[in-house]
Amino acid sequence: MSTPPHSDLPPGSAIIGQSGGPTAVINQSLVGVIEGLRDGLHKSGTVKQVLGMRHGVRGLTKETGDGIIDLTDLPQDRLDRLAKTPSACLGSTRDKPDAAYCQRILEACKKHDIRYFFYIGGNDSSDTCRIVSEMAASTKFDLRCFHVPKTIDNDLVANDHCPGYPSAARFVAMAFMADALDNFSLPGIKINVVMGRHAGFLTAAAALARRESASTDGPHLIYLPEVPFDMGRFAGEVESVYSKLGRCHIAVSEGITNSAGQEIGATLIQSGQRDAHGNVQLSGSGALGDSLAEFLKKKLMPAGGKAPRVRADTFGYIQRCWPYSSAVDATEARQVGRHAAGLAMKGERAASVTIERVSGRDHAYAARFNHVPLATVAGKTRKLPAEFMSGTSNVSQAFLDYCQPLVGELPHVERL
Amino acid sequence: MSTPPHSDLPPGSAIIGQSGGPTAVINQSLVGVIEGLRDGLHKSGTVKQVLGMRHGVRGLTKETGDGIIDLTDLPQDRLDRLAKTPSACLGSTRDKPDAAYCQRILEACKKHDIRYFFYIGGNDSSDTCRIVSEMAASTKFDLRCFHVPKTIDNDLVANDHCPGYPSAARFVAMAFMADALDNFSLPGIKINVVMGRHAGFLTAAAALARRESASTDGPHLIYLPEVPFDMGRFAGEVESVYSKLGRCHIAVSEGITNSAGQEIGATLIQSGQRDAHGNVQLSGSGALGDSLAEFLKKKLMPAGGKAPRVRADTFGYIQRCWPYSSAVDATEARQVGRHAAGLAMKGERAASVTIERVSGRDHAYAARFNHVPLATVAGKTRKLPAEFMSGTSNVSQAFLDYCQPLVGELPHVERL
């Protein structure tokens, strides 16, 4: 922040948008960008005003102009409260702009004298940044474009992890911890469906709920989108745990696919609404969990006997915006925003901010912020790496070591 | 605790069981009973040992005897950690004993020299207490039977509220607060299904999530089991909010029924598993929410247009055992346990402990503990009173005034 602004900066307004699924800490990043622009705003005068897009690029491109709000003079106490408020306070959007849409974005930037464009979002948002940046360059309009990472799916390449993921992972770990105790108390087979369409990072976080080993503690089985899901093997693995313990606690990613690459969940949704990205709706429905539960009830029914007690819960949207965030996540999400603004004020023209993990003292967790070209991140999906998986239905110790410092301490539970 | 034990107390063992759906604070009550028996155990010697039932009366009546564990010598630090652990650490049961089963309970008490029987649970558990107590009396076996209240449904008569409810209500209020912000961020119609089969107290708690008025803040509509649910009226009310705000945030009790008294959810579950109480499974399934969402998508589809974005989440079991309890709830759940043990040590023969609300200084919230005959509570269901409801789809200010002190402060959220 104390570096003097670069001398070649174009004077003009900065605008910030939030895109895609909200997170518990996406407003931290918004506030971070605002804070990072202060020197440019108040000292050098390079930044004329700080604007916000209402519902992302949808607001920016609104003809009426009421999709843009002025964030320049927000007092610090309000910023601090905004930062702690979950979900996107500017409003978000699922719009995935094509070339014509990006052209309208560029026109809106010209019209409103915007020279600094910050977009907080996932890989689609970094792609929007990239297209707009390239279009601006080709028309010789000096627009600086920065992508600020955000996704509970944790699926951005070039990042150790993404802001939003640690808080969602904390929620998932806590929910599994609580639900495993419930499952011990009233035994049966319990399936919990976790968000994360293409990458299993969030579902994998369920493993942090185990207090002892996976052989006794739930979740006993973890099904990730990276491992082809086979219904027969699933039934066999569940039966094996259930016959030993009298209960079985299962984490299932909403994005599990069969060996043909078809999403198990998508084939089960009745109306199959698709979003602007062509994705079939997986969240906001209990269909996958319910269908797996019905399958197990029938499959594990003993001859002439009673079906086991099988229940399914789908954690749903509260995973991504639960008000109590991970402390590491809250801090880092603020910092990536500041870092993006800092890059802009130092003269960078376009970048995607990244988080790198570094070894702290005594191997304690520490992170630093860096950046890569937009094209490095744009539109790509990072999967759970092989070393984080174990067998067909578990995660490795390496994953636990990776995830635990992000999530922070979990409540201590005691047993009889 | 300091009252000397009653002189006519039969010497023998005490046993404690947990029954029905777990809660975040049911272990507080267990620890409260253990603490309340200490004088009887260590000073007067009336209480020979303190035992626990593994999975309630199912453990007590196990022929092998391994369904009973010794809790006599648990150190205080372990008790304190157990108290803070959600879900029933002894294990719970859904068994609803009939006369023959109660006879076996009584035989087990005689066999294990049990003279003090504590059962932590809802109205079915109080009924088990009542039957066992009456059977013991009729056979001249001096067995003292105490029901310690517990239910997230808050549906016990003679109580201002029940331990377990404030923590579950806190979870529901927080979840609605977070999800309303999510719904503002990515607008659409969102249904959240909340536990509570017969009484709407838990669903009603969603209203605490509103920061301003119900006309802008979610949840905009609240559907309780006490108000007959009409699909046509539902669609009309949703459309009215949605056409005004472009979004609609809805709380639905899992127990909503039509005017003929049929549970809407029960008619939608595929396999219709029933528990020992003859209840169709409503929890652990997303069927009700999904069906209502499908209904709205079709009903609100404009001619030739695109169906609105409709999503449904079903909060599921984490409502009842989320690790962060309400502070009031944690304290009171411990106290009802101690109070039950205190009644036993003062010579009461049978009772159900109750919570009464009293006006504290400056009208601040305060509660006191009392007791009523088991038959007063046994098997009865308290509904949300009329003065807590408003119209067909909202709660009253009187309900908010009732519920807020139980739930405690919620996180402050800020808006642009």
Interface residues (C-beta under 8 A of the other chain):
Chain A: Q18 G21 P22 G52 I69 L71 R78 R81 L82 K84 T85 P86 S87 A88 C89 L90 G91 S92 T93 R94 M174 A175 M177 A178 D179 L181 D182 F184 S185 L186 P187 K190 N192 Q270 S271 Q273 Q281 S283 G284 S285 G286 A287 G289 D290 A293 E294 K297 A307 R309 V310 R311 A312 D313 T314 F315 G316 Y317 I318 R320 C321 W322 P323 Y324 P411 H412 V413 E414 R415 L416
Chain B: Q18 G21 P22 G52 I69 L71 R78 R81 L82 K84 T85 P86 S87 A88 C89 L90 G91 S92 T93 R94 M174 A175 M177 A178 D179 L181 D182 F184 S185 L186 P187 K190 N192 Q270 S271 Q273 Q281 S283 G284 S285 G286 A287 G289 D290 A293 E294 K297 A307 R309 V310 R311 A312 D313 T314 F315 G316 Y317 I318 R320 C321 W322 P323 Y324 P411 H412 V413 E414 R415 L416
